[in-house]
Amino acid sequence: MNTRTVTAQNCSLFEIDAELEAAFDQLQEEREITGNISDEAREQCMHLFAELGKKIDRIAAYLRTQQRKANIAAEEAQRLQQRRRSAEQRVSDVKEMLTYFMRCRSLKRLEGELNTIRLQTNSQPSVQIDDWELPEEFCLHTGSIPHRLLEGVMEYLPIGLKGEFLQAMINTQPNTQLVRDALLSGETVAGAKLERGSHIRID
């Protein structure tokens, strides 16, 4: 490639870099042979340096443009997400109002000219749990701590406090599936019960 035709617009960063390296090799070879560097060789190097700078500026400008587009898209996504949450909350509020209205009047449906709103019983009962009354065997115990840190802490704890420390490090939550299975099989679980709720359906 003729280095005089190399431009930031029609060549990649790698191509300009390769041309610049070749120009330097030619410049060094010329110096070894003639003891001088011709004006043409200097101009070739200066031209390539200039085009390299232009290419870098074009890449930087492109990155800034794309980043601005990404930021705008992120802001728009956040705005739409907020609108979605707001709309979903309004749907939930209206359905709760309808459920309350229909239950108070023992209504199963509301008839309009074009639509029917029904209060339907859920096919599956939901589990209602009082965490304070739920027996420990119906709980999940999870926790995480690096072994090195745990070993170091336990070494300096009095024996009477080790159990209390480990208890504090564990996260306890109801094992909802275990509770559900027990209740469905007819067991009585303290602090837990099955309730068959209802939902609004629009026909």
Secondary structure as GFF3:
##gff-version 3
##sequence-region A 1 203
A	DSSP	three_ten_helix	3	5	.	.	.	ID=ss1
A	DSSP	alpha_helix	13	34	.	.	.	ID=ss2
A	DSSP	alpha_helix	39	104	.	.	.	ID=ss3
A	DSSP	beta_strand	109	111	.	.	.	ID=ss4
A	DSSP	beta_strand	116	121	.	.	.	ID=ss5
A	DSSP	beta_strand	126	129	.	.	.	ID=ss6
A	DSSP	three_ten_helix	136	138	.	.	.	ID=ss7
A	DSSP	beta_strand	139	142	.	.	.	ID=ss8
A	DSSP	alpha_helix	147	156	.	.	.	ID=ss9
A	DSSP	alpha_helix	159	169	.	.	.	ID=ss10
A	DSSP	beta_strand	171	174	.	.	.	ID=ss11
A	DSSP	alpha_helix	176	184	.	.	.	ID=ss12
A	DSSP	beta_strand	192	195	.	.	.	ID=ss13
A	DSSP	beta_strand	198	202	.	.	.	ID=ss14
###
